């Protein structure tokens, strides 16, 4: 039977005193950066779990949950309402459970360290990690610290942690099938980032429909922002001037694509049909109103909070998507 790692063992591994380890674990700012990193590395290597109960003798909980976006502030606080929908859903469910929401950003190595430090200080009952890129190590690191973790979106690494995701493949297939049914022959896509599950799955759905219908793929890559959609649309028009439809993996990129098409003198949908993904509120106000795939971001936020708060629930939750047809197709 293995014994639980102690502060003394962490101190020996890191080559520091027990008091120094205690200060790092409690989030003290008086410890030098190099020493703090050495202690956190020893914590991870030994699998040390801080005794949070000892810090909250009455309730044994902090009544606080962190929602962590692995994005820089410029993305989270942009005009993309997808982030706001998730935040609203999480906060609504936590309010019902009488818990406080803390919003944290971890779009850099420093941001990751800040979240780890806050977690080891015992301030949280759980963490929801959203908008992950690539093999993001943060969820697994936090789980090893003994804190409940839920992921927004299927982790690329398949780390075994519970998650809530949209049915992105089905949504993309609905969008592209709609374009095929409308008789469009040269259907391009502006795909999302290849290091994000949403980008990967929506591209796979696009490819599957085109393969089954005998059409070739025409692909440009964006990063879910309006500017990247405009740039990718211009690239697609240069590569294949005869394209007559485009499936865009987010509404924000679709807004950019509509602008680029208008500047190029292409009429929507007469010359080029456009389908987005998200169904953000402003999709009905574009010219023409945007056909898009609706994803329930508010519900996603609520399901994330429910999954985190229910210790008996660990199965992944997959939310349905729905095509909303408007005048852009």
N, C-alpha and C positions, 0 to 999 in steps of 0.2 A: 504493500500500500504506500503510495507516494504521499509525502507531507506537503502541505500548502506552503508555497514560497513566502518568506517573511521579509520584513524591511531589512533585517540584518543580512540576509542572503543577497538582496538587491544591492545593498551598500558594498558588500564584498565584491560582487561582480563588476560594479561601476567604479570601484576604487575610491569611494568617498565614505563619509560618516553616515551613521543612521539618521542623524538630525538633518543632514543635507537631503537624503532621500525623502524624509518626511516633508521638508519644505517644498520639494519639487512636486510630490504627489498632491500636496494641498494647494498647489498653484501659486506659491510665493514668487514674487517678482525679484527677490533679493539674490537669486541664484544666477550665476553666469550662464550664458547660452551654451557653451561647450559642455559644462558640467550637467546642465539640464538635459541636453541631448544624450549624454552618456547614461544618465539615470533612466530616461525613458527607453533607451535601447535595452538596458538590463531588465527593465520591467517587462518589455515585450518578449525577450529571450527566455525569461524564467516563467512567464505566464502569471506574474504576480497580479492579484486582484485586491485592490484596496478595500478595507473594511468600512464600507460606507455606513453601515448600521451604527458603528461606534460614533459616528459624527452626528447622528440624528437619533438620540437614545429614545425619544418619545415616539416619533412617527415612523422612524426608519425609512423615510422617503423625503425627497426634495420637492415633490409636487410640481416639477418642472420638466418639460420635454423640449429638446432642441430640434429645430428643422434646419438642416445644414444643406446649403446649395454649393455644389462643387463648381462654382462659377465666380468670375470677378464681379464686383458691384455694378459695372456698366451694363452687364447682361441682365442681372436680376432686377435692376431698377430701370430697365429700358421701357419702351412703350409696348412690349410684348405682354399681353395679359395672361399668358399661360402660367407664369410664376404666381401671379396674384390669385388665380383660381385655386391653386394648390394650397397657398398660404391660408386663404379663407376657409377652405374645407377642413384643414388640420385644426385651425383655431376654433372653429365651430364645435368640432367633436371634443376637443380638449376642454372647452368651456363647460360642456355638459358633464365632463368628468372632474370638474373643479381643479384643473391643472393649468399651469402657466406655460405659454409658448415663448421660447427664445429663438430668434432668428440669427443664424450664424452663416458666414461665407467662408468657403474653403477652396477658393480658386487658385491657390498657390501653396507651395511647401510651407510657407510661414502660416498660412491659414489652417492647414492641416495640423500643424503643431499647436496652434492656439486652441483648436477644438479638442485635441487630445489633452492638453493641459487643463482645460475647463472641465472635461469629463473626469479626469483622475482626481480633481479637487472635490468630487462628490456633489456637484451642483445639479445633477440631472438624474431623472428616473429612466430616461430612454432617449434615443436619437433616431430621427428619420433623415436619411441621406438621399438627396435628390439631384438630378441633372449630372449624373456621373459620366466621366469620360474614361475610356479605355479600362485598363486593369486598375481602377481606383483602389488603393489599399486601405483607405480610411474606414469603410464599414467593418472589415475583418479586424483591423487594429482595435477599434472601439469594442467590438464583441469580445476580443481577448481580454479587455480590461474589465469584463464582467457586466457590461451595460447592455440592456436590450436594444437591438438595432433592427430597423426595417428599411428596406430600400425602395425608392420610387423608380420603377423601371427594373427590368431583369438585369442583374449584374452580368457583365460580359464574362467575368471569371468563373461564374457558377459557384460562388462561395458557400452555398447552402443556406444563406440567410433568407428570411421571409421577405417577400416583395409584393408590390402592387404594380401592375403594368396595364397599358392599353393594348387592345388587339390590333397592333399596328400593321401586321401582315394582311389581315382581313380588310382593314380600312383601305390600304393601298390597292388591294385587288378590286374592291368595290369601285374605287375611283377610276382605275385604268379600264376595267370592264365596261364602265359607263362610256368612256371615250371610244372604245371598240364598237359598242352598240350604236353609237352615233355615226359610225362610218369613218372615223378618223384612221388614217393609214400610217402616218409617220409621227408616232407618239414619243416625245422626249420626256425626260424627267430632270428636275433639279432636286438631287438627293441631299439629305442631311449629312452631318459630319459622320465619317466612317468609323469614328471611335465612340459613337453613342448607339445604344441599342435601338432607339427610335429611328435613327438614320439607317442602320443596317436592315431592320425589319421592313421598313417602308420601301427600301430599294429592292429587297427580295420579293415583296408582293408585286411590285411593278414588273420585275423580270419574269415572274411566274406567269402572269397574264400574257405578256408579249410572246413568251415562248410557246404557250398553248395556242395563240392566235397566229403564229407564223410571222410575227413582225420582229424587226431587229431593235435592239436597245440603242438609245441615243441619250447619253448621260453627261450631266455636268454636276459639280459638287458645290454646295453652299454650306453656311454655318448657322442656319435658322434665323439670320438677320435680313432685314429689308435690302440693305446694300448688296449683300452677297447674292440675293435673288436677282437683282437687276444685272449684276456682273455676269452671273451664270446664264441668264437669258440671252444676253448679247453674245456670249460665247457659243451658245447653241445655234443662234441664227447665223453666225459666221460658219460654223461647222456644217450645218444642214439648212440652207435657206428655204427648203421645200417643206419643212416640218409643219404639221397642221394641228398639233395638240401638245400640251405639256402638263404632266402631273408634277406638282410642286409639293415637296414634303413638309411644308409649313405655310400657314397663311401669311406670315410676315414676309417670307421669301416670295410668295405669290404676289404680294403687293408690289414688290420690287420688279417682278417679272412683268406685271401689267404696265408699269411705267416704261420699262424698256421696250415692250411691244408697241406701245403708243408712240414712243420716240422714233421707232423704226418704221412707222407708217402701217403697222399690221393691225387689222381690225379684230376685235374679240367679241363674239366667237367666229365671225365669218371666215377670217383667215386662219386664226389659231384659237383653239379652245383651251381653256385654262381650268384646272382643278387644284384646289389647295388642300390643306390638312390642318384641322384644329377647330374651325368654326368659331373664331373669335368674334366678339360683338360687331366690330367694324367691317366684317366681311359682307354685310348686307348693304354697306354704303359705298362700296367700290363701284367703278364705272367700267363694265356692267357689274351688278352684284355677283359675288363669287360663289360658284359651286365648290363645295368643300366637304371634307370628312369631319363630322362632329366627334370630338372626344370629351368625355365628361370630367374636366379637370377638378371641378368642385367636389364631385363624388370621389375622385381619386384621393384628394386630400383627406376626406372623411374616412375612407377605407384605410388609408395609411395609419391614421391615428387609432382607429379601431383595432387594427392588426397589432399595433405596438402595445396597446393597453390590455389585450386579451392574451394571457400567458398560455392558454390552451390552444390557441390558433397559430399555426405556423405554415399552413399550405399557401402557396402563391394565389393571388387574386388577379384574374384577368378580366378587364372591363371591356364591354362591347363598344364598337365604333359604328357610325351611321353616316351614309352619304346624304348630303343635303343639296338638292339640285336647284340652281338658280340660273341666271341669264348668261354666265360666262361660258357655258357649253351648249 
